Amino acid sequence: MIARPATLKCLTALLLAPLLLFSAAEAQAPQEAPAVWVVGSAPLQPGKTSAAREAAIANGLRQAVAAVAIEIASPGVFAEHFKTLNELLLDRPEEFIRGFKLLSETPSGKQHLVIIHATVAAGTLREAMTAAGVLGIKPAAAAAAVTLTVEGSGNLAHFVRLRRALAAIAGVTAVQVKEMKPNEAVLLVDFAGSGRELAAALALQTFDAFEVNVVEAVENASKVALTPK
């Protein structure tokens, strides 16, 4: 089934990104029309499965646009200009989606989940971001060590999921454990950006069981807390 983004409703109530999947070639450099696989989600309400499906699809398309925008601009630039990019791109993702296919869907607890294969107009995204003055503001940074302190690492399952998400952030080339305490861990992260940019990129991550709250962020260090939902 091929759907068109013009049919989507209620884009202002969407959540960002639990899962983004690229092919190896797409992860290396954004194409003019890259294909993105995303998992979208939306709350389930009794007797409103169709509305939940539409909202989950819209959530997934917003993720797809955000994923390609991050690949174009870098996670640090995306986080720094998030307010502008949210209004420019994420409030109207249908303008940057060429088409999508709903691959599968299922209820999961109180959420309705969908898997979507979307084609994003990367060229149009780049033009919009350039016109807004977001691109070309900063040269690409070389990877440098950022000290990341994680509070709440005593919950091993949460800590493992955070490390996996951390390693997948664009610009992160290595993650090493420097120190482990009963409920706090210190990591050394090789990252092409500052501690502030790394903290901002982590704050964009979404997890089912916990939230990532930024406690402190400076040039070469940041501190986050894992808070159960």
LOPATI-479406 format. One record per residue (C-alpha): residue number from 1; residue in three letters; x, y, z. Coordinates in steps of 0.2 Angstrom, whole numbers, plus 5000, padded with zeros to 4 digits. Layout:
# residues N
R, num, residuo, x, y, z
R, NUM, ALA, X, Y, Z
...
//
This chain:
# residues 229
R, num, residuo, x, y, z
R, 1, MET, 5000, 5000, 5000
R, 2, ILE, 5008, 5017, 4995
R, 3, ALA, 5001, 5032, 5005
R, 4, ARG, 5004, 5050, 5002
R, 5, PRO, 5009, 5062, 5016
R, 6, ALA, 4995, 5075, 5011
R, 7, THR, 4982, 5063, 5020
R, 8, LEU, 4990, 5064, 5037
R, 9, LYS, 4983, 5074, 5051
R, 10, CYS, 4988, 5080, 5068
R, 11, LEU, 5006, 5082, 5065
R, 12, THR, 5008, 5094, 5080
R, 13, ALA, 5006, 5080, 5093
R, 14, LEU, 5020, 5068, 5087
R, 15, LEU, 5035, 5061, 5096
R, 16, LEU, 5053, 5060, 5089
R, 17, ALA, 5062, 5044, 5085
R, 18, PRO, 5064, 5028, 5094
R, 19, LEU, 5072, 5019, 5079
R, 20, LEU, 5080, 5024, 5063
R, 21, LEU, 5087, 5011, 5051
R, 22, PHE, 5098, 5015, 5036
R, 23, SER, 5107, 5004, 5023
R, 24, ALA, 5126, 5006, 5024
R, 25, ALA, 5127, 5016, 5009
R, 26, GLU, 5114, 5028, 5015
R, 27, ALA, 5123, 5030, 5032
R, 28, GLN, 5139, 5036, 5023
R, 29, ALA, 5132, 5051, 5014
R, 30, PRO, 5114, 5057, 5012
R, 31, GLN, 5107, 5054, 4994
R, 32, GLU, 5096, 5066, 4985
R, 33, ALA, 5081, 5055, 4989
R, 34, PRO, 5087, 5042, 5002
R, 35, ALA, 5076, 5028, 5008
R, 36, VAL, 5073, 5028, 5027
R, 37, TRP, 5066, 5014, 5038
R, 38, VAL, 5057, 5020, 5054
R, 39, VAL, 5046, 5014, 5068
R, 40, GLY, 5032, 5026, 5072
R, 41, SER, 5022, 5026, 5087
R, 42, ALA, 5006, 5034, 5094
R, 43, PRO, 4995, 5032, 5109
R, 44, LEU, 4980, 5019, 5107
R, 45, GLN, 4963, 5025, 5112
R, 46, PRO, 4948, 5013, 5113
R, 47, GLY, 4939, 5012, 5097
R, 48, LYS, 4951, 5024, 5088
R, 49, THR, 4963, 5012, 5080
R, 50, SER, 4962, 5021, 5063
R, 51, ALA, 4967, 5038, 5071
R, 52, ALA, 4981, 5030, 5081
R, 53, ARG, 4988, 5022, 5064
R, 54, GLU, 4987, 5039, 5056
R, 55, ALA, 4996, 5047, 5070
R, 56, ALA, 5009, 5034, 5071
R, 57, ILE, 5013, 5035, 5052
R, 58, ALA, 5014, 5054, 5054
R, 59, ASN, 5026, 5051, 5069
R, 60, GLY, 5037, 5040, 5058
R, 61, LEU, 5037, 5052, 5044
R, 62, ARG, 5043, 5066, 5055
R, 63, GLN, 5057, 5054, 5061
R, 64, ALA, 5062, 5051, 5043
R, 65, VAL, 5064, 5069, 5040
R, 66, ALA, 5073, 5072, 5056
R, 67, ALA, 5085, 5058, 5052
R, 68, VAL, 5090, 5064, 5035
R, 69, ALA, 5091, 5082, 5042
R, 70, ILE, 5103, 5076, 5055
R, 71, GLU, 5114, 5067, 5042
R, 72, ILE, 5115, 5083, 5032
R, 73, ALA, 5118, 5096, 5046
R, 74, SER, 5127, 5085, 5059
R, 75, PRO, 5118, 5081, 5076
R, 76, GLY, 5127, 5096, 5085
R, 77, VAL, 5120, 5108, 5072
R, 78, PHE, 5103, 5100, 5072
R, 79, ALA, 5102, 5102, 5091
R, 80, GLU, 5109, 5119, 5092
R, 81, HIS, 5096, 5125, 5079
R, 82, PHE, 5082, 5113, 5085
R, 83, LYS, 5069, 5127, 5088
R, 84, THR, 5071, 5134, 5070
R, 85, LEU, 5072, 5116, 5062
R, 86, ASN, 5057, 5110, 5071
R, 87, GLU, 5047, 5125, 5064
R, 88, LEU, 5055, 5123, 5047
R, 89, LEU, 5055, 5105, 5045
R, 90, LEU, 5046, 5094, 5058
R, 91, ASP, 5030, 5105, 5059
R, 92, ARG, 5027, 5101, 5041
R, 93, PRO, 5036, 5085, 5036
R, 94, GLU, 5024, 5081, 5022
R, 95, GLU, 5034, 5094, 5012
R, 96, PHE, 5050, 5084, 5012
R, 97, ILE, 5042, 5066, 5010
R, 98, ARG, 5041, 5060, 4992
R, 99, GLY, 5032, 5045, 4996
R, 100, PHE, 5031, 5031, 5009
R, 101, LYS, 5025, 5013, 5011
R, 102, LEU, 5017, 5006, 5027
R, 103, LEU, 5026, 4989, 5029
R, 104, SER, 5018, 4983, 5045
R, 105, GLU, 5009, 4988, 5061
R, 106, THR, 5004, 4981, 5078
R, 107, PRO, 4997, 4987, 5095
R, 108, SER, 5010, 4986, 5109
R, 109, GLY, 5004, 4990, 5126
R, 110, LYS, 4996, 5007, 5125
R, 111, GLN, 5005, 5011, 5109
R, 112, HIS, 5001, 5008, 5091
R, 113, LEU, 5017, 5004, 5081
R, 114, VAL, 5020, 5005, 5063
R, 115, ILE, 5036, 5001, 5052
R, 116, ILE, 5037, 5013, 5037
R, 117, HIS, 5049, 5014, 5022
R, 118, ALA, 5050, 5033, 5017
R, 119, THR, 5058, 5042, 5003
R, 120, VAL, 5065, 5059, 5009
R, 121, ALA, 5068, 5074, 4997
R, 122, ALA, 5086, 5077, 5004
R, 123, GLY, 5089, 5091, 4991
R, 124, THR, 5073, 5100, 4996
R, 125, LEU, 5078, 5098, 5014
R, 126, ARG, 5096, 5105, 5011
R, 127, GLU, 5089, 5120, 5001
R, 128, ALA, 5077, 5124, 5016
R, 129, MET, 5091, 5123, 5029
R, 130, THR, 5103, 5133, 5018
R, 131, ALA, 5090, 5147, 5016
R, 132, ALA, 5087, 5147, 5035
R, 133, GLY, 5105, 5150, 5038
R, 134, VAL, 5108, 5133, 5047
R, 135, LEU, 5120, 5125, 5035
R, 136, GLY, 5138, 5132, 5033
R, 137, ILE, 5138, 5140, 5050
R, 138, LYS, 5152, 5129, 5057
R, 139, PRO, 5166, 5119, 5049
R, 140, ALA, 5166, 5100, 5053
R, 141, ALA, 5174, 5097, 5070
R, 142, ALA, 5188, 5084, 5072
R, 143, ALA, 5184, 5070, 5085
R, 144, ALA, 5189, 5074, 5102
R, 145, ALA, 5187, 5066, 5119
R, 146, VAL, 5171, 5071, 5129
R, 147, THR, 5169, 5065, 5147
R, 148, LEU, 5151, 5059, 5149
R, 149, THR, 5145, 5056, 5167
R, 150, VAL, 5129, 5045, 5168
R, 151, GLU, 5119, 5045, 5183
R, 152, GLY, 5107, 5030, 5186
R, 153, SER, 5119, 5017, 5178
R, 154, GLY, 5114, 5006, 5192
R, 155, ASN, 5100, 5000, 5181
R, 156, LEU, 5110, 4990, 5170
R, 157, ALA, 5097, 4987, 5156
R, 158, HIS, 5094, 5006, 5155
R, 159, PHE, 5113, 5009, 5154
R, 160, VAL, 5116, 4997, 5141
R, 161, ARG, 5102, 5004, 5130
R, 162, LEU, 5110, 5022, 5133
R, 163, ARG, 5127, 5015, 5127
R, 164, ARG, 5120, 5008, 5111
R, 165, ALA, 5111, 5024, 5107
R, 166, LEU, 5126, 5034, 5111
R, 167, ALA, 5137, 5023, 5100
R, 168, ALA, 5125, 5026, 5085
R, 169, ILE, 5125, 5045, 5086
R, 170, ALA, 5133, 5053, 5071
R, 171, GLY, 5150, 5060, 5075
R, 172, VAL, 5153, 5047, 5089
R, 173, THR, 5168, 5036, 5084
R, 174, ALA, 5172, 5027, 5101
R, 175, VAL, 5165, 5025, 5118
R, 176, GLN, 5176, 5019, 5133
R, 177, VAL, 5172, 5016, 5151
R, 178, LYS, 5183, 5026, 5162
R, 179, GLU, 5175, 5023, 5179
R, 180, MET, 5160, 5013, 5186
R, 181, LYS, 5152, 5017, 5203
R, 182, PRO, 5136, 5009, 5210
R, 183, ASN, 5124, 5021, 5202
R, 184, GLU, 5136, 5032, 5191
R, 185, ALA, 5147, 5029, 5176
R, 186, VAL, 5160, 5039, 5168
R, 187, LEU, 5163, 5037, 5149
R, 188, LEU, 5176, 5044, 5137
R, 189, VAL, 5167, 5047, 5121
R, 190, ASP, 5177, 5052, 5105
R, 191, PHE, 5165, 5064, 5097
R, 192, ALA, 5166, 5077, 5083
R, 193, GLY, 5159, 5091, 5093
R, 194, SER, 5158, 5098, 5110
R, 195, GLY, 5151, 5091, 5127
R, 196, ARG, 5136, 5103, 5124
R, 197, GLU, 5132, 5096, 5107
R, 198, LEU, 5134, 5078, 5113
R, 199, ALA, 5122, 5081, 5128
R, 200, ALA, 5110, 5089, 5116
R, 201, ALA, 5111, 5074, 5104
R, 202, LEU, 5108, 5062, 5119
R, 203, ALA, 5093, 5072, 5124
R, 204, LEU, 5085, 5069, 5107
R, 205, GLN, 5085, 5050, 5110
R, 206, THR, 5069, 5042, 5115
R, 207, PHE, 5067, 5027, 5126
R, 208, ASP, 5052, 5017, 5132
R, 209, ALA, 5057, 5014, 5150
R, 210, PHE, 5067, 5030, 5155
R, 211, GLU, 5071, 5048, 5150
R, 212, VAL, 5088, 5056, 5147
R, 213, ASN, 5089, 5073, 5157
R, 214, VAL, 5104, 5084, 5154
R, 215, VAL, 5111, 5089, 5171
R, 216, GLU, 5127, 5099, 5165
R, 217, ALA, 5135, 5102, 5149
R, 218, VAL, 5151, 5112, 5145
R, 219, GLU, 5164, 5112, 5131
R, 220, ASN, 5173, 5095, 5134
R, 221, ALA, 5161, 5086, 5147
R, 222, SER, 5143, 5083, 5150
R, 223, LYS, 5132, 5074, 5163
R, 224, VAL, 5116, 5066, 5161
R, 225, ALA, 5103, 5057, 5172
R, 226, LEU, 5093, 5042, 5167
R, 227, THR, 5076, 5044, 5175
R, 228, PRO, 5063, 5030, 5175
R, 229, LYS, 5046, 5035, 5167
//
